[in-house]
Amino acid sequence: MRLTDLLHPHLDAVTTVVDATGGGLRLEPYLHLPPGVALRDDDERPVEEGELVLLSYGPDAELHGSEDACRAVLARMRTGARALIVFGHGGCELPYHRLLDHLVAQRCQVLRAAPLDYVHLHAGAVIARTDELLPPHDFFGRPVPSDGHATALRIADEYVFADLASRSLRARVLDLETAAEEAERVREASGQDGLADRLAAAVREKEQLAAALRGARDRVDVLQARVAMLEGSTSLRVGKALVTAARSPKRGAARLPGELYGLWRGRRRSAVRATAGAPTAQAEPEAPLDDRFHLAHRALSSAPRDRLVIAGVLTRATAEDFGADVVVNRLLPHDGRLLVQRTDPDVLVVQLSACAGEGPWWQTGTGLAPDLDRTLAELLAEARVLGRKAVLWRDGPATAAPGLARLAWDAVLDTDTGVRLARLDPAAEGRERLREVFRADSTRVRLSRLALLTGAPDPLDERRVAVLAAPRDRTDVARLAGQVLGQLHRPVEVVVPDPEGLDELTAAGVTVRRGQPLAPWVADWTDLTEERPDTLLLDLMCAQEYSGADAVGHTPAADDYVFVPALRPLLVRRSLHLSGTDPGGWTGQGHRLFAVRGKEPS
């Protein structure tokens, strides 16, 4: 929730807002006060009726102010005065008990408390100095009509139930903390930590030595084959005959013509047999004797790594869906180990469906294909030697391939592989279903969890949006902040000519700056008088991810989920925006334009 959403419903009959936060906070850009409500700094006068005072309290006294300063301001409140306290503590860490007795002593009633969506402010509460019990407020800040006795009963009942729930949760947290501390002490006492570390180091060293030994053996095989080729070559035999003749000129010189003639006749007979199809004694191999020929059908490229790279035992459909967002190298039993070595993936993924269903890895982990089990174990060992994680994607029942559970996995994901938006039918599914899949169930969201495990580039970074705006006055600033922070798919940056007065966006985690946008997608909000629903960017990004278009927007004919030759662009790819070309010529240049309907209900 924004601070203005918490404050404005309680500004009825308020003419002055007094800023008594002190510390390093500056809340003026967050308030967006309506006309007729003035803001002034605290001058330590009593806070009278018709005034609302701003207070702050948090763990950092220099930033949020101290508890004593907060209590001193509460003591100056008179009947009818109100206050808004912002807290730097998180909701579960809010030390309200330190202020509760003082609030009661000063006859202050808490009207509403809510979490705040800022980096350094996590909660806020509106209070009022009153001589009689006031009715509570609902979620939207509206007072609930009631008489005094019913209000007191409601507050008392809710307090008892809330205290019961919170006490059980606090007890559970204490039990978990105690158990964790005890387990830590036992682990340190028994030395299991050091033993586990030594065991893991020994396993890694063993696997590295095994990999080095395999590589050395491969090189030895290649060298042996080359030596055999050299020893059987005519050039070497001629050279040996000449060296022998030079060492013993008397006898060697006499035998040299006969030896050379014999070599010539033997080479000619070998050529004749080879032409006739007979096997030769010294046939040179036509292909290298190492295992590089396995990659003859692979198209590998070298480029800066800006996307998650997966080496996977995957089904064909999953590899296709993943390939839309990340680099996928689908492993086969005969070339998997070599492909892992050559591509150095961020993570090795084994999908249970690929082992239990039809495909080259069918029956892996079932005990019916021990050669495939051994090959998969070698893949995991190779990934571990490279320092990469091995993840089991268990998208089916574990009983389908029980042998997979016996392997050493770095992580196990018990979920499906998600839904690729391009596979949905917008007309049949509906706009709400598309939004739900986009936010929680899409393939890109599943891959984001995988990237988080490996520290690789997050596929969700491709959904980042930059907003271009040019606010001219305080009204435009307030409207821009409200539209940006109200979006269900919130922009990550706002590019403006002057960032003055947009501190609230920065506090909410939105980057505000000058210059060119850096996010992959750009939305032009220069006209701040236009009404924008909170689902605008969400629907635009859903349409883009569904279509893969370069620009998404509206058409006068209200086309919906269809490619069009021209439109009013609302969301544009950054590279296309920076090109500076006229939107009317985008289609002629090969860019894809996708239309969605105009206004949708929030």
C-alpha positions in Angstrom: 0.0 0.0 0.0 1.1 3.6 -0.7 1.3 6.1 2.1 -1.2 8.4 0.3 -3.7 5.5 0.2 -3.4 5.1 4.0 -3.5 8.8 4.7 -6.1 10.3 2.5 -9.2 8.5 3.8 -8.4 10.1 7.2 -8.0 13.7 6.0 -11.7 14.6 6.5 -11.9 17.7 8.6 -8.1 18.0 8.6 -6.7 21.4 7.4 -3.0 21.0 8.4 -0.5 18.2 8.3 2.4 18.7 10.7 5.7 16.9 9.8 7.3 15.8 13.1 9.2 12.9 11.7 12.7 14.4 12.2 15.6 12.1 11.5 16.5 11.7 7.8 13.0 11.1 6.4 11.3 13.5 4.0 7.7 12.4 3.6 6.4 15.3 1.6 6.8 13.6 -1.9 4.8 10.6 -0.5 1.8 12.6 0.6 0.3 14.3 -2.5 -2.0 16.3 -0.2 -5.3 17.5 -1.7 -6.1 21.2 -2.1 -7.0 22.9 1.1 -4.6 20.8 3.3 -1.4 22.6 4.2 1.9 21.0 5.3 4.1 22.6 7.9 7.1 21.6 10.0 6.7 20.8 13.6 7.3 23.7 16.0 6.6 21.8 19.2 3.2 23.4 19.7 0.3 21.2 20.8 -1.4 19.3 18.0 -5.0 20.6 18.0 -8.3 19.4 16.4 -8.2 19.6 12.6 -4.5 18.8 12.5 -2.7 15.5 11.7 0.9 15.0 12.8 3.3 12.7 11.0 5.5 10.5 13.2 8.2 7.9 12.5 9.7 5.1 14.5 12.1 2.4 13.5 15.3 0.5 14.1 17.6 3.2 12.6 17.2 6.2 15.0 19.0 8.6 12.6 16.7 7.8 9.7 13.4 7.0 11.4 13.7 8.9 14.7 13.7 7.6 18.3 11.0 6.1 20.4 11.3 8.9 23.0 10.7 11.5 20.3 7.6 9.7 19.1 6.2 9.5 22.7 6.9 13.2 23.2 4.8 14.2 20.1 1.9 11.9 21.2 1.9 13.7 24.6 1.2 17.0 22.8 -1.9 15.7 21.0 -5.2 17.2 22.0 -8.7 15.8 21.6 -9.7 15.6 17.9 -6.1 15.5 16.7 -4.9 12.7 14.5 -1.5 11.2 13.8 0.1 8.9 11.2 3.0 6.8 12.4 5.3 5.1 9.9 7.4 2.2 11.0 10.8 1.1 9.8 10.1 -2.4 11.2 8.6 -5.2 9.2 5.1 -6.3 10.1 6.2 -9.4 12.0 8.9 -7.4 13.8 6.7 -4.4 14.8 7.4 -3.6 18.5 3.9 -2.2 19.0 4.0 -3.3 22.7 6.5 -0.5 23.4 4.0 2.1 22.3 0.7 0.5 23.3 0.7 1.6 27.0 1.7 5.1 26.0 -1.1 5.3 23.4 -3.7 4.2 26.0 -2.3 6.7 28.6 -2.7 9.5 26.0 -6.2 8.3 25.1 -5.1 7.5 21.5 -7.1 5.0 19.5 -5.6 3.2 16.5 -8.0 3.5 13.6 -6.1 1.6 10.9 -2.8 -0.2 10.4 -1.5 -1.5 7.0 1.8 -2.6 5.4 3.6 -0.1 3.2 5.3 -1.0 0.0 8.6 1.0 0.4 12.2 0.0 0.8 12.7 1.7 4.2 9.1 2.1 5.5 7.3 -1.2 6.1 4.1 -0.3 8.0 1.9 2.6 9.0 -0.9 3.3 11.5 -3.4 6.1 11.8 -4.4 7.1 15.3 -6.7 9.7 16.8 -6.8 11.4 20.2 -10.4 10.9 21.5 -12.4 10.9 24.7 -14.8 8.3 23.4 -14.4 5.1 21.5 -14.5 5.6 17.8 -15.8 3.0 15.2 -13.2 1.0 13.5 -12.5 1.3 9.7 -12.8 -1.3 7.0 -10.1 -2.2 4.4 -10.8 0.8 2.3 -10.6 3.2 5.2 -14.3 3.8 5.6 -15.7 3.9 9.2 -17.9 1.0 10.2 -21.1 2.4 11.7 -21.8 1.0 15.2 -22.6 2.1 18.7 -20.0 2.3 21.4 -20.8 -1.0 23.1 -20.8 -3.0 19.9 -17.6 -1.4 18.8 -15.9 -2.2 22.1 -17.1 -5.8 21.9 -15.8 -6.2 18.4 -12.4 -4.8 19.3 -12.2 -6.9 22.4 -13.3 -10.1 20.6 -10.9 -9.5 17.7 -8.1 -8.8 20.1 -8.6 -12.1 21.9 -8.7 -14.2 18.7 -5.7 -12.3 17.2 -3.7 -12.8 20.4 -4.5 -16.5 20.3 -3.3 -16.8 16.7 -0.2 -14.7 17.3 0.7 -16.5 20.5 0.7 -19.9 18.7 2.7 -18.5 15.8 5.2 -16.9 18.3 5.5 -20.2 20.1 6.1 -22.1 16.9 8.8 -19.6 15.9 10.5 -20.0 19.3 10.3 -23.8 19.1 11.9 -23.7 15.6 14.7 -21.3 16.8 15.4 -23.5 19.8 15.5 -26.6 17.7 17.8 -24.9 15.2 20.2 -23.8 17.9 20.2 -27.3 19.5 20.9 -28.9 16.1 23.7 -26.4 15.5 25.3 -27.2 18.9 25.0 -31.0 18.3 26.5 -30.6 14.8 29.4 -28.6 16.1 30.0 -31.0 19.0 30.0 -34.1 16.8 32.1 -32.5 14.1 29.7 -33.6 11.4 30.1 -30.3 9.7 33.9 -30.8 9.1 33.3 -34.4 8.2 30.7 -33.5 5.6 32.9 -30.9 4.2 35.9 -33.3 4.0 33.7 -36.0 2.4 32.3 -33.5 -0.2 35.9 -32.3 -1.0 37.1 -35.9 -1.3 34.2 -36.7 -3.7 34.9 -33.7 -5.8 38.6 -34.5 -5.9 37.8 -38.1 -6.9 35.5 -37.0 -9.7 38.1 -34.5 -10.9 40.8 -37.2 -10.9 38.5 -39.6 -12.7 37.7 -37.0 -15.4 41.4 -36.2 -15.8 42.2 -39.9 -16.1 39.5 -40.4 -18.8 40.9 -37.5 -20.7 44.4 -38.8 -20.4 43.3 -42.2 -21.6 41.6 -40.6 -24.6 44.8 -38.8 -25.5 46.8 -41.9 -25.1 44.5 -43.8 -27.5 44.9 -41.0 -30.0 48.7 -41.0 -29.7 48.9 -44.8 -30.0 46.8 -44.7 -33.2 49.0 -42.0 -34.6 52.2 -43.9 -33.7 50.8 -47.0 -35.4 50.0 -44.9 -38.5 53.6 -43.6 -38.5 55.2 -46.9 -38.0 53.3 -48.4 -40.9 53.9 -45.6 -43.3 56.1 -46.1 -46.3 58.0 -42.8 -45.6 59.2 -44.1 -42.2 60.3 -47.5 -43.6 62.3 -45.8 -46.4 63.9 -43.6 -43.9 64.9 -46.6 -41.7 66.4 -48.3 -44.7 68.5 -45.3 -45.6 69.7 -44.9 -42.0 70.7 -48.5 -41.9 72.6 -48.3 -45.1 74.4 -45.2 -43.9 75.5 -46.9 -40.7 76.9 -49.9 -42.6 77.9 -48.7 -46.0 79.5 -51.9 -47.2 76.7 -54.3 -46.4 73.8 -51.8 -46.3 74.6 -50.2 -49.6 74.5 -53.6 -51.3 71.1 -54.5 -49.8 69.5 -51.0 -50.2 68.2 -51.3 -53.8 66.6 -54.6 -53.0 64.8 -53.3 -49.9 63.6 -50.2 -51.7 62.3 -52.4 -54.6 60.5 -54.6 -52.0 58.9 -51.6 -50.4 57.7 -50.4 -53.8 56.2 -53.7 -54.7 54.5 -54.1 -51.3 53.0 -50.6 -51.6 51.8 -51.4 -55.1 50.1 -54.7 -54.0 48.4 -52.9 -51.1 47.0 -50.3 -53.5 45.7 -53.0 -55.8 44.0 -54.9 -52.9 42.5 -51.7 -51.7 41.1 -51.0 -55.1 39.6 -54.5 -55.3 38.0 -54.1 -51.9 40.3 -56.4 -49.9 41.3 -55.4 -46.4 44.8 -53.8 -46.1 47.2 -54.5 -43.3 48.1 -50.8 -42.7 44.9 -48.9 -43.6 44.8 -45.3 -42.3 41.7 -44.4 -40.4 39.3 -42.0 -42.2 38.1 -40.3 -39.0 39.8 -39.2 -35.8 39.9 -41.8 -33.1 38.7 -39.6 -30.3 35.0 -39.0 -29.7 34.6 -35.6 -31.3 32.7 -37.0 -34.2 29.6 -37.1 -31.9 29.3 -33.3 -32.3 29.3 -33.4 -36.1 25.5 -32.7 -36.1 25.6 -30.0 -33.4 25.5 -26.3 -34.2 27.4 -24.6 -31.4 28.2 -20.9 -31.3 30.3 -18.7 -29.1 28.8 -15.5 -27.8 28.4 -13.4 -24.6 26.3 -15.4 -22.1 23.3 -13.2 -21.3 20.7 -16.0 -20.9 20.4 -19.1 -18.8 22.1 -22.1 -20.5 20.6 -25.5 -19.8 21.9 -29.0 -20.6 19.0 -31.2 -20.1 17.5 -34.7 -20.3 14.2 -33.2 -21.5 11.2 -34.2 -23.6 10.9 -32.7 -27.0 8.0 -30.4 -26.0 9.7 -29.2 -22.9 12.9 -28.4 -24.8 10.9 -26.4 -27.3 9.1 -24.4 -24.6 12.3 -23.7 -22.7 14.1 -22.8 -25.9 11.9 -19.7 -26.2 13.5 -18.1 -23.2 16.8 -19.8 -22.5 19.6 -21.7 -24.3 18.8 -25.4 -24.3 21.1 -28.2 -25.2 19.1 -31.4 -25.2 21.3 -34.3 -24.1 21.2 -37.8 -25.7 22.7 -40.9 -24.2 25.6 -41.2 -26.7 26.8 -37.6 -26.6 25.6 -36.2 -23.3 28.9 -36.2 -21.4 30.7 -34.6 -24.3 28.1 -31.9 -24.8 28.2 -31.0 -21.1 32.0 -30.6 -21.4 31.8 -28.5 -24.6 28.9 -26.2 -23.7 29.7 -25.7 -19.9 26.0 -25.1 -19.0 24.7 -23.2 -16.0 22.7 -26.2 -14.8 22.1 -29.8 -15.7 18.3 -30.5 -15.6 16.8 -34.0 -15.7 13.1 -34.1 -16.3 11.3 -37.1 -14.8 8.9 -37.2 -17.8 11.8 -37.6 -20.1 12.8 -40.7 -18.2 9.4 -42.2 -17.7 7.9 -41.4 -21.1 8.9 -42.3 -24.7 12.3 -41.1 -25.9 16.0 -41.9 -25.9 16.0 -41.9 -22.1 13.0 -44.2 -21.7 13.1 -46.4 -18.6 16.0 -44.5 -17.0 15.7 -44.8 -13.2 13.4 -47.8 -13.4 16.1 -50.4 -13.0 15.2 -51.9 -16.5 18.0 -49.9 -18.3 21.2 -50.1 -16.2 23.3 -48.7 -19.0 21.1 -45.5 -19.1 21.3 -45.3 -15.3 25.1 -45.5 -15.5 25.2 -42.9 -18.3 23.0 -40.5 -16.3 25.2 -41.0 -13.2 28.3 -40.1 -15.4 26.5 -36.9 -16.6 25.9 -35.8 -13.0 29.5 -36.5 -12.1 30.7 -34.5 -15.1 28.5 -31.6 -14.1 29.8 -31.7 -10.6 33.4 -31.7 -11.8 32.6 -28.5 -13.8 31.1 -27.0 -10.6 27.6 -26.9 -12.1 24.4 -27.9 -10.3 22.3 -30.9 -11.1 18.6 -30.4 -10.7 15.8 -33.1 -10.9 12.7 -31.6 -12.3 10.1 -34.0 -10.8 7.0 -33.2 -12.9 5.4 -36.6 -12.3 5.0 -39.2 -9.6 8.4 -40.3 -8.1 7.3 -43.9 -8.4 7.5 -43.6 -12.2 11.3 -43.6 -12.0 12.2 -44.4 -8.3 15.9 -44.9 -9.2 16.3 -41.1 -9.8 15.8 -40.4 -6.1 19.0 -42.4 -5.3 21.2 -40.0 -7.3 22.9 -37.0 -5.7 20.9 -33.9 -6.8 21.7 -30.4 -5.8 18.0 -29.5 -5.9 14.7 -31.0 -6.7 11.8 -29.1 -8.2 8.4 -30.7 -7.5 6.3 -28.8 -10.1 5.3 -28.9 -13.7 7.2 -27.1 -16.4 4.6 -24.4 -16.7 2.5 -23.2 -19.5 3.9 -21.3 -22.5 1.6 -18.4 -23.3 1.9 -19.1 -27.0 0.2 -22.4 -26.5 -3.0 -20.9 -25.0 -6.1 -19.7 -26.9 -6.9 -16.2 -25.7 -10.5 -16.4 -26.9 -11.2 -19.7 -25.0 -9.1 -19.0 -21.9 -10.1 -15.4 -21.3 -8.1 -12.4 -20.2 -8.1 -13.4 -16.5 -6.6 -16.8 -17.2 -3.8 -15.2 -19.3 -3.0 -12.9 -16.5 -2.9 -15.7 -14.0 -0.6 -17.9 -16.2 1.6 -14.9 -16.9 2.2 -14.1 -13.2 2.4 -17.5 -11.6 2.2 -20.5 -14.0 4.2 -19.6 -17.1 7.2 -21.5 -18.3 9.3 -18.3 -17.8 8.3 -18.2 -14.1 9.4 -21.8 -13.7 12.7 -21.0 -15.3 13.2 -18.1 -13.1 13.2 -20.5 -10.1 15.9 -22.5 -11.9 18.0 -19.4 -12.5 17.7 -18.4 -8.9 19.2 -21.8 -7.9 22.1 -21.3 -10.2 22.8 -17.6 -10.1 22.3 -17.4 -13.9 20.5 -14.5 -15.7 16.9 -14.4 -14.7 14.5 -15.0 -17.7 12.0 -12.6 -15.9 14.4 -9.8 -16.7 12.9 -9.8 -20.2 9.6 -8.6 -18.7 11.1 -5.3 -17.3 9.4 -2.2 -18.5 10.6 1.4 -18.6 8.1 4.3 -18.5 8.8 7.6 -20.3 7.1 10.6 -18.7 7.5 14.4 -18.5 5.5 15.7 -15.4 5.1 19.5 -15.4 3.7 20.2 -12.0 2.8 18.6 -8.7 -0.5 17.3 -10.1 1.4 15.5 -12.8 3.9 14.1 -10.3 1.1 12.8 -8.1 -0.7 11.2 -11.1 2.5 9.6 -12.4 3.3 8.1 -9.0 -0.2 6.8 -8.7 -0.3 5.2 -12.1 3.2 3.6 -11.8 2.7 2.2 -8.3 -0.8 1.1 -9.1 0.2 -1.2 -12.0 -0.2 -4.9 -11.3 2.9 -5.3 -13.5 5.0 -2.6 -12.0 7.6 -0.8 -14.2 11.2 -1.1 -13.0 12.3 2.4 -14.1 10.8 5.8 -14.9 12.8 8.1 -17.3 12.0 11.8 -16.8 13.6 15.1 -17.7 13.7 16.1 -14.0 13.5 13.5 -11.2 12.6 16.2 -8.6 9.6 15.2 -6.4 9.6 11.5 -7.4 11.2 10.3 -4.2 8.2 8.0 -3.5 8.9 6.0 -6.7 12.5 5.6 -5.6 11.4 4.5 -2.1 9.1 1.9 -3.7 12.1 0.3 -5.6 11.5 2.0 -9.0 14.5 3.6 -10.6 14.0 7.2 -11.5 16.6 8.9 -13.8 17.3 10.8 -16.9 18.7 9.6 -20.2 17.7 6.6 -22.3 15.7 3.6 -21.0 17.6 0.5 -20.1 14.7 -2.0 -19.7 13.9 -4.3 -22.6 10.5 -2.7 -23.1 9.4 1.0 -23.2 6.0 2.5 -22.5 5.5 6.1 -23.5 3.4 7.9 -20.8 4.2 11.4 -21.8 0.5 12.3 -21.7 -0.3 12.1 -18.0 -3.9 13.2 -18.5 -4.8 9.8 -20.0 -6.5 7.3 -17.7 -4.5 4.1 -17.4 -6.0 1.1 -15.7 -3.9 -0.9 -13.3 -3.9 -3.9 -15.7 -2.6 -1.9 -18.7 1.1 -3.1 -18.6 0.1 -6.5 -17.4 -2.2 -7.0 -20.4 0.4 -5.5 -22.8 3.1 -7.9 -21.5 0.7 -10.9 -21.7 0.0 -10.0 -25.4 3.7 -9.6 -26.1 4.8 -12.9 -24.5 1.9 -14.6 -26.3 2.8 -13.2 -29.7 6.5 -12.4 -29.6 5.8 -9.1 -31.3 8.1 -6.1 -31.4 5.3 -3.6 -30.5 1.9 -3.9 -28.8 -0.9 -1.4 -28.8 -4.4 -0.4 -29.7 -6.1 0.1 -33.1 -9.2 2.3 -33.9 -11.1 -0.9 -34.8 -10.4 -2.3 -31.3 -8.7 -5.4 -32.7 -7.9 -8.0 -30.1 -5.0 -10.5 -30.1 -4.3 -10.3 -33.8 -1.3 -9.1 -35.9 -2.0 -5.8 -37.6 -0.1 -3.6 -40.2 -0.4 -0.4 -38.0 -1.4 0.5 -34.5 -0.9 3.1 -31.7 2.1 1.7 -29.9 1.8 1.4 -26.1 4.7 -1.1 -25.5 7.7 -1.1 -27.8 10.9 -3.1 -27.8 13.8 -0.9 -26.6 15.9 -1.4 -29.7 13.0 -0.4 -31.9 12.3 2.6 -29.7 15.9 3.8 -29.9 16.0 3.4 -33.6 13.9 6.5 -34.0 12.0 5.2 -37.1 8.5 6.3 -37.7 5.9 3.8 -36.4 4.1 3.9 -39.8 7.0 2.2 -41.4 7.6 -0.6 -38.8 5.7 -3.2 -40.7 7.6 -2.5 -43.9 10.9 -3.0 -42.1 9.8 -6.5 -40.9 8.7 -5.6 -37.3 5.7 -7.5 -35.9 2.8 -5.4 -34.5 0.2 -7.0 -32.3 -3.1 -5.4 -31.3 -5.0 -5.8 -28.0 -8.3 -4.2 -27.1 -8.3 -0.8 -25.5 -9.9 -0.4 -22.1 -10.4 -3.4 -19.9 -12.1 -3.4 -16.5 -9.7 -3.4 -13.5 
